[in-house]
Amino acid sequence: MRTAQVMAEQDLPGLLIMGIGGTHGVQESLAALLKKHFSVITMKELLENKKEVGKKIQCIFVSEFRPTIDQELLESLPNLKVIGNSGVGVDHLNLKMISNFGVRVTNTPHAVADSTADMGMALMLASARRLVEGSQIAVSPDTNYFAADWLGVEVTRATLGIIGMGRIGYKVAQRARAFEMKILYHNRNRRSQEEEQAVGACYSEMEDLLQQSDFVMLVVNLTPQTEKLIGKKELGLMKPTATLINISRGAVIDQDALVEALQNKTIKAAALDVTYPEPLPRNHPLLKLNNVIITPHIGTATVQATHMMAEEAIANMLSVLNCQPIPSEVFPQ
Ligand SMILES: O=CC(=O)O
């Protein structure tokens, strides 16, 4: 005989998890969170019985950046209503194709903002103070080193140019203010005077920002308009003492041009949480340069952000299922 609890679980909307790790495709704590609202189905379960299991799925929770949702998958899910992306960037999803199936897409712009802004600051400080190089020498067999060999530069009172002043860019500005940085920003839409004053940020044309900044931080979404936004010409405008930091998407930078600029020292350094592709092939020239820091796209990889993203995605997906206003829906461009 079925218990009331099992019956209730069966009544919950079916949710497919697309991710890696744990038995469910995400950490068990996230799976437990999702299970409060959905009947959770793993990819393995779907593949074992596509016909029956496919009909139950109304939502997909996407926790990875890799492109995995194709036409064939969507055709096997006749009752799919919403794809809840865990994260703000949705460039790994084919929005046009998904919308042709009448499926909504949602993202989590609020949950990611603090952790990603922290990552931008961490990369800026690590690069300025040569943290990775310093850490490598400190644990190397070579003990004959001196602080004077490792002079960095101060972030305090330096000029930071933020390209992309959305939620994350603005959080970066709030943090940079505490370092007394001069903050320039460029954005599609100018922020209000009150917002600019609150963080001490000045709106700037791209060219001026690139010419004046000691640190240029990229915080834009990847769209056809921002692909290769930073190329040879833009890198050429930067100071030879400047550092480029990227916490958005790798394809926002023309990577060949970046390699050239770093090799020729026309800019000083780069600190990248994102590259194109991810991970970079092990023989990629960026990996051979000592004026580059690369992290494996971990801007949102914190305990707090992962849980907040799941909560935000759950709220979005339930709104779609309950025909309520959707807090964060993404539309094809
Ligand atoms: O890269 C992280 C995100 O898109 O949220």
The ligand as a Tripos MOL2 file, in Angstrom:
@<TRIPOS>MOLECULE
LIG
    5     4     1     0     0
SMALL
NO_CHARGES

@<TRIPOS>ATOM
      1 O1         28.6540   32.3950  -15.0240 O.2       1 LIG1
      2 C1         27.7910   32.4270  -14.2140 C.2       1 LIG1
      3 C2         26.4190   32.7530  -14.5130 C.2       1 LIG1
      4 O2         26.0830   32.8500  -15.6810 O.co2     1 LIG1
      5 O3         25.6460   32.9230  -13.5750 O.co2     1 LIG1
@<TRIPOS>BOND
     1     1     2 2
     2     2     3 1
     3     3     4 2
     4     3     5 1
@<TRIPOS>SUBSTRUCTURE
     1 LIG1         1 GROUP 0 **** ****
